[in-house]
Amino acid sequence: MPAAESIFPTFFLSGFECSTFEWMDVGRRNLVAETRHLEHAQEDYAFLRHLGIGVAREGAPWPFVDRGGGRYDFSSIDPLIEAMHAQHVLPIWDLCHYGYPDGLDPFGPDFVPRFAAYARAVAEHVTPRLPAPHFFTPINEITFFAFCGGEWGWTAPWGKTRERRFDFRRRLCEADIAAVKAIREICPDARMVHIDPLVNVVAPRDRPDQREAAWKETWDDTFVAWDMLAGKRNPELGGSPEILDIVGVNCYSFGQMEYREHGPHAALPRDDDRILPLCTLLKFAYERYRRPMIVGETSGLEAGRHWWLRDVIQEALAAVDMGIDLHGVCLFPAVDMPDWRTGVWVHNGLADLIEDRGDLRRVPVEAYCEELRRWQKRLNRVTRLDKDPLSDPVDLDDIVRAASELKMRSDANWN
């Protein structure tokens, strides 16, 4: 099939961890502060420019920008805008990354209109300050957020039942749809990237009675939020294919899981024969929506990061060779992040963070970056951004051609 027109200026994307949830007994978290991304914004974006990455997922933190009463304080994102402008990197603005303002009830009448007003205000602030195209993710990982805040009680609103998760998910979808419409009142050409994990959940080997529940979570529950945004379910919410727009699928090794009735599920061992190839999951999602796709987040861990990248690209190219309209792969995060529970550094970034005299020094992970450059060259992609990355957009024919020439075969080996 002929390649679609490119959406993004580079095929490889990245991003910065920007969660702002209220976390169990800890209170409000700010992962941008915990990684010192704001203080290192110029350095972090220069790093992406050096790597030839022209798009980054970035947070506009609702709890910190929205001061209530229609007042907004953009001081937490203005340094980021300056760094993006200086380094020629475009953002995908993430407006709600697991956090909403203090005192706001997500089930109350003010939640949806307040989020829509906030989304409009962000669009008014950022679009004149950066070149088009403009990208937004109104609510990150609606499905996972609904689990965290609706069933597992990890984050506000502290729900602990399946029914509460369903209610929270629907409410988040309603707010997301309202935000898309508000943003497009300011910027009609804005593109939306709706991010959620692709998962494979299997029943324990000794619990055949749980096979139906595990199957439903993989092939149905995973897609409910995207379905609502696309207007395939609950059409009264106002979803449509244009609202859904770009489907961003997150892919991590721990997304292959064994079912636990009361969750969270248990990650499968790397050599488990029940693991499904990423290509299989990509194909299912694409055929469901027929919308442009990206891998919205992916990363390996520790010394295996470069091997993980190689496996993901091979699976992605196998999917492209099957006709899937894939526009990019987001290596997330650009710099390391702390484990939400323990605070220990995860070691999943393109650069590690090393504590050094009260600061966090950025140390690029050589093998990971070299593997990225190897694939950039093989796919005829830039390895460093020039002053105008938009002047030479991605030719997706290069990606399609490479997928055909390399003849990558999808497999379930996630070692």
C-alpha positions in Angstrom: 0.0 0.0 0.0 1.3 3.6 -0.6 2.8 5.3 2.4 0.7 7.9 4.2 1.9 11.5 4.5 4.2 12.0 7.4 2.7 13.6 10.6 5.8 14.2 12.7 9.1 15.8 11.7 11.1 12.8 12.9 10.2 9.1 13.1 11.9 8.7 16.5 10.2 10.6 19.4 10.9 10.9 23.1 9.4 12.5 26.2 9.8 13.4 29.9 8.1 11.8 32.8 5.6 14.4 34.1 3.2 12.7 36.5 1.5 14.9 39.0 -0.7 12.4 40.9 -1.6 12.4 44.6 0.3 9.2 45.5 -1.1 7.1 48.3 0.3 8.3 51.7 2.9 10.7 50.1 0.6 13.4 48.8 1.1 15.4 45.6 4.0 14.3 43.4 5.8 16.3 40.7 8.1 14.0 38.6 9.4 17.0 36.7 10.8 18.4 39.9 12.0 15.0 41.0 14.1 14.6 37.8 15.1 18.3 37.8 13.8 18.6 34.2 12.8 22.2 34.5 16.3 23.3 35.7 17.9 21.2 33.0 15.4 22.0 30.2 18.0 23.5 27.8 20.3 20.5 28.4 17.6 17.9 28.0 16.3 19.4 24.8 19.8 19.8 23.4 20.3 16.1 24.1 17.3 15.3 22.0 18.5 17.6 19.2 21.9 15.9 19.3 20.1 12.5 19.0 18.0 13.6 16.0 14.7 13.5 17.9 12.4 16.3 16.9 9.3 15.5 19.0 8.9 15.1 22.8 6.0 14.3 25.0 6.0 17.1 27.6 3.7 18.0 30.5 1.6 21.1 31.0 0.7 20.1 34.6 -3.0 20.8 35.3 -2.6 20.9 39.1 0.1 23.5 39.0 -1.0 25.7 36.1 -4.7 25.9 36.9 -5.1 28.2 39.9 -8.9 28.2 39.9 -11.4 30.8 39.0 -10.1 31.0 35.4 -6.6 32.0 36.5 -3.6 30.2 35.0 0.1 30.3 35.9 2.3 29.1 33.0 5.6 29.7 34.7 6.2 26.0 35.0 6.1 25.4 31.3 7.6 28.7 29.9 11.2 27.5 30.4 10.3 24.3 28.5 8.9 26.3 25.6 12.1 28.4 25.5 14.2 25.2 25.4 12.0 23.6 22.7 12.3 26.8 20.6 16.0 27.0 21.0 16.6 23.3 20.2 13.9 23.0 17.4 11.9 20.2 19.1 8.1 20.1 18.9 6.0 19.0 22.0 3.1 16.7 22.3 1.5 18.5 25.3 0.3 16.2 28.0 -2.4 18.1 29.9 -3.4 15.5 32.5 -0.8 13.0 33.5 -2.6 11.3 36.4 -3.2 14.6 38.3 -6.0 17.1 38.7 -6.3 20.2 40.9 -6.7 19.9 44.6 -10.3 20.0 45.8 -11.8 19.1 42.4 -14.1 16.1 42.3 -13.8 14.1 39.1 -17.4 13.0 39.5 -18.8 16.5 40.2 -20.3 18.9 37.7 -17.3 21.1 37.5 -14.7 18.5 36.4 -15.4 18.4 32.6 -16.0 22.1 32.0 -12.9 23.0 34.1 -10.7 20.7 32.2 -12.0 21.9 28.9 -11.4 25.5 29.9 -7.9 24.6 31.0 -7.2 22.8 27.7 -8.4 25.9 25.8 -6.1 28.1 27.9 -3.1 25.9 27.3 -3.8 26.0 23.6 -4.1 29.8 23.7 -0.7 30.0 25.5 1.5 27.5 23.6 0.3 27.7 20.0 1.6 31.3 19.3 4.9 30.5 20.9 5.9 27.4 18.9 5.7 26.5 15.2 3.0 24.2 13.9 2.0 21.4 13.8 0.6 21.4 17.3 0.1 18.1 19.2 -1.8 17.4 22.4 -2.6 14.4 24.6 -5.5 15.6 26.7 -5.5 12.8 29.3 -2.6 10.3 29.4 -3.4 6.6 29.7 -7.1 6.9 30.5 -7.3 3.1 31.0 -4.3 2.9 33.3 -5.3 6.1 35.2 -8.8 4.5 35.8 -7.1 1.4 37.3 -4.7 3.5 39.5 -7.4 5.9 40.8 -10.5 3.8 40.4 -9.7 0.2 41.4 -6.2 -0.1 43.0 -6.4 3.0 45.2 -2.9 4.2 44.3 -3.9 7.7 43.3 -6.8 10.1 43.8 -9.8 9.6 43.6 -8.8 6.5 45.6 -11.4 4.1 44.3 -11.1 0.4 45.1 -13.8 -1.3 43.0 -14.2 -2.3 39.4 -17.4 -0.3 39.2 -15.6 2.8 40.4 -12.9 2.2 37.7 -15.6 2.0 35.0 -17.2 5.2 36.2 -13.8 7.0 36.4 -12.8 5.9 33.0 -16.1 7.1 31.5 -15.6 10.5 33.2 -12.1 10.8 32.0 -13.2 10.1 28.4 -15.9 12.7 28.7 -13.4 15.3 29.9 -10.9 14.3 27.1 -13.5 14.7 24.4 -14.5 18.1 25.7 -10.8 19.1 25.8 -10.3 18.1 22.2 -13.2 20.3 21.1 -11.9 23.2 23.2 -8.4 23.0 21.8 -9.7 22.9 18.2 -11.7 26.1 18.9 -8.3 27.8 19.3 -6.2 25.6 16.8 -8.5 23.8 14.3 -5.5 21.9 12.9 -4.3 20.6 16.2 -3.6 16.8 16.2 -4.5 14.6 19.2 -2.4 11.7 20.3 -4.4 9.4 22.6 -2.1 7.2 24.7 -2.9 3.9 26.4 -1.0 0.7 27.0 -1.3 -2.4 24.8 -1.3 -5.4 27.1 -1.6 -9.2 27.0 -3.3 -10.8 30.0 -3.4 -14.5 30.4 -4.9 -16.8 33.0 -2.7 -18.7 35.4 -2.0 -22.2 34.1 -3.9 -23.8 36.9 -6.9 -21.5 36.7 -8.8 -22.2 33.4 -11.8 -20.6 35.0 -10.1 -17.2 34.7 -9.4 -17.5 30.9 -12.5 -15.5 30.0 -11.7 -12.7 32.3 -8.1 -12.6 31.1 -9.2 -12.6 27.5 -11.7 -9.8 28.0 -9.0 -7.6 29.6 -6.7 -8.1 26.6 -9.1 -7.9 23.7 -11.9 -5.7 25.1 -11.2 -3.8 28.2 -7.9 -2.4 26.8 -9.9 -0.7 24.1 -12.9 0.7 25.9 -11.4 4.2 26.3 -10.2 4.4 22.7 -13.6 3.1 21.7 -15.4 5.9 23.6 -13.1 8.6 22.1 -13.7 7.1 18.6 -17.5 7.1 19.1 -17.7 3.3 18.9 -19.1 3.1 22.4 -21.2 5.6 24.4 -21.7 7.9 21.3 -23.6 10.3 23.6 -20.2 11.5 24.8 -19.5 13.0 21.4 -16.5 10.8 20.3 -15.6 10.3 16.7 -12.6 9.1 14.6 -11.5 12.7 14.4 -11.5 13.0 18.2 -9.4 9.9 18.6 -7.2 11.0 15.7 -3.7 9.4 16.4 -3.6 6.2 18.4 -0.5 6.0 20.7 0.2 2.5 22.1 2.5 2.0 25.0 4.6 -1.1 25.0 6.6 -2.4 28.0 7.7 -5.9 29.0 5.5 -5.7 32.1 2.4 -5.3 29.8 2.5 -9.1 29.3 0.8 -10.3 32.5 -0.8 -13.2 34.3 -4.3 -12.4 35.6 -4.9 -11.6 39.2 -8.5 -11.3 40.2 -7.9 -8.4 42.6 -5.0 -6.9 40.6 -2.5 -5.6 39.7 -1.6 -8.5 37.5 1.8 -10.2 37.7 4.4 -9.7 34.9 5.2 -12.8 32.9 8.8 -14.1 32.9 10.7 -13.1 29.8 10.8 -16.6 28.5 7.1 -17.4 29.1 5.5 -19.1 26.1 2.3 -17.2 26.6 3.9 -13.9 25.5 2.4 -12.4 22.4 4.5 -10.6 19.7 4.1 -6.8 19.7 3.3 -6.9 16.0 0.2 -9.0 16.8 -1.1 -6.4 19.3 -0.3 -3.5 16.9 -2.2 -5.2 14.1 -5.3 -5.8 16.3 -5.3 -2.1 17.4 -4.8 -0.8 13.9 -7.5 -2.9 12.4 -9.9 -1.8 15.1 -9.6 2.0 14.4 -7.8 2.4 11.0 -6.2 5.6 12.4 -2.5 6.7 12.3 -0.5 5.1 15.0 2.7 5.6 17.0 4.3 3.5 19.7 3.6 6.2 22.3 6.1 4.9 25.0 8.6 2.1 25.1 11.8 1.4 26.9 13.9 -1.5 28.2 15.6 -1.6 31.6 19.2 -1.4 32.8 21.7 -3.0 30.4 19.0 -4.4 28.2 17.8 -1.1 26.8 19.5 -1.3 23.4 18.3 -4.9 23.0 14.7 -3.8 23.8 14.9 -1.0 21.2 16.1 -3.5 18.6 13.3 -5.9 19.3 10.6 -3.1 19.2 11.9 -1.7 15.9 11.9 -5.2 14.4 8.3 -5.8 15.5 7.3 -2.3 14.3 8.8 -2.9 10.9 7.1 -6.2 10.7 3.8 -4.4 11.4 4.6 -1.7 8.8 5.2 -4.5 6.2 1.7 -5.7 7.0 0.3 -2.3 6.1 -0.1 -0.7 9.5 0.1 3.1 9.3 2.9 3.6 11.9 4.3 7.2 12.1 6.8 6.9 14.9 8.3 5.2 17.9 8.6 7.2 21.2 11.6 6.2 23.3 10.4 7.1 26.8 11.7 8.6 29.0 14.5 10.7 27.5 16.1 10.9 31.0 15.7 8.4 33.8 12.8 8.5 36.3 12.3 7.2 39.9 10.2 4.2 40.6 6.8 5.6 41.8 6.8 3.3 44.8 10.4 3.1 46.0 12.0 6.2 44.6 14.9 4.1 43.2 16.1 5.1 39.7 14.5 2.8 37.1 17.3 3.1 34.5 15.0 3.2 31.5 16.0 6.5 29.9 18.3 7.4 27.0 20.3 9.1 29.7 20.7 8.0 33.4 20.5 10.5 36.2 23.4 10.4 38.6 23.2 12.3 42.0 26.1 14.7 42.0 26.5 17.4 44.7 22.8 18.1 45.1 22.0 17.9 41.4 21.2 15.2 38.9 23.8 14.8 36.2 22.7 13.5 32.8 24.8 10.6 31.6 23.8 9.2 28.1 23.5 5.5 27.9 26.0 4.7 25.1 24.7 1.4 23.9 21.1 2.6 23.8 22.0 5.8 21.9 24.2 3.9 19.4 21.4 1.4 18.7 19.1 4.4 18.0 21.7 5.8 15.6 22.0 2.5 13.8 18.3 2.4 13.1 18.2 6.0 12.1 20.8 5.3 9.5 19.1 2.2 8.3 15.7 3.9 8.0 17.3 7.0 6.3 16.5 9.2 9.2 18.5 12.2 10.5 20.9 11.6 13.4 21.0 15.3 14.5 18.4 18.1 14.0 19.3 21.1 11.9 17.9 24.5 12.4 14.6 23.7 10.5 13.6 20.0 11.1 10.2 20.7 9.5 11.9 21.6 6.2 12.7 18.0 5.5 9.8 15.9 6.9 9.8 12.2 7.3 9.3 10.3 4.1 7.3 7.3 5.3 8.2 5.5 2.0 11.7 5.1 3.5 10.1 3.3 6.5 7.9 1.1 4.2 10.8 0.4 1.9 13.1 -0.7 4.8 10.3 -2.9 6.3 10.0 -4.6 2.9 13.7 -5.0 2.4 14.5 -6.3 5.9 11.6 -8.7 5.9 11.4 -8.7 9.7 9.6 -11.6 11.2 7.4 -11.0 14.2 8.1 -13.3 17.2 7.3 -13.7 20.9 10.9 -13.6 22.0 11.0 -10.6 24.3 14.3 -11.6 25.9 
